[in-house]
Structure formats: C-alpha cells, structure tokens
C-alpha cells in the first residue's frame, strides 16, 4: 500500500483501488495488463506499480499513474530471461530500483519510466518480498534464508542477514523517531511466526518476539 494526501493505492491481480480523502471508499481501477501485481510506490508525483504474468509468456509488467485512477504501461525488462519483479523502492531524488524474485538481478531507472536491467547485481539470490529506502541506503528483505540485501546507490549491493528467529520476513518499512532512523521488518509467510525485527541502520538487526 502507498499513500498520498490524495489517495491510497494498493495493487492486486489486474486491478488497483484508490481511497480519496473524502472517505468515499475504494473504487476499483483497471491496470494496463492482467497479471500478478506485486508492489507499488509513490515518488511524489506519480505511482509506479510492478508485476508479472506468472510465467505465461513470460512477461514483466509495469504501470504508472499521477492520480491512482488512470494508468499507463511502463516497460520493465526481462533480465537474463527472468521476469518476476516483486519489490520497488525510490531514493527520493534520482534512482528507482526493482528486484526480481529468486534471482540476483535488478532493474534501475532515473525517472521511473525507462528501466535498465542488470544481471547478478546482488551477491546472493533471495525470495525478495519487500524493499525500502531508509534515507541512506536501500534495504531489501527475503522471505527465506534470513537474508537481506542493501545498497547505498542501488547499483552495488551486499548481502546481510537477520536473526534466525524467523526466516519468513515479508515486509519492511523505515521511519524516523527523533534523530534516529528505525527500520522494521515483519514476518511470516506461512502465518506460523510471531517475530519482528528492528534496526537503526538496516545492517544490524535485533529480533523481537511479538
């Protein structure tokens, strides 16, 4: 889910929905392609959504919208024949990054519209479930392997890890409390875990039972 002062947008198979600040509720909107839409972000002027066709063609899908209602197609590249984009992030100025699930591959863009793929940018593959920009680095979390990946520029990446209390971290977010940036991940994929983890830098993590 991504929120602006005007609308909240979430993506699912073949539709999005928006909720206006008039509290009129959610209204289904049609995306350019029927598929598995996996992530959406707001960059300050437009929403960008990403997804795939689950291997039917195979094909990667992208879309953008200035209002969350009318969407146009964005081309995301196949990278070494891989297509399953699952995570998006933006650094707030000049770099968008998208990760391809179960690979080491990424795609980057300077404007959110034209994307370039890079093979094996991440040292180890992961089941990339979510990614965030913390203010200083991109941090992605895998829903298996107790694995993270991080990068300060979206181009050069390193692998990290989270406590083995769970290997099903599926969501990540960052926020500032006082003068410190806290990064939190949640879990789990199968619904059997009761663990969260937090970090002040996205590199060193502390697990909490919840």
Secondary structure, DSSP 8 states (H G I E B T S, - for coil): -EE-SSEEEEEETTEEEEEETT---EEEEE-SS-SEEEEEEE-SS-EEEEEE-TTSS--EEEEEESSSSS-EE-----BTTB--EEEEEE-SSS-EEEEETTBS-EEEESSSSS-EEETT-SSS-B-EEEEEE-SS-EEEEESSTTEEEEESSSSS-EEEE--TT-S-EEEEEEEEETTEEEEEEEE-SSS---EEEEESSSSS-EEEE-
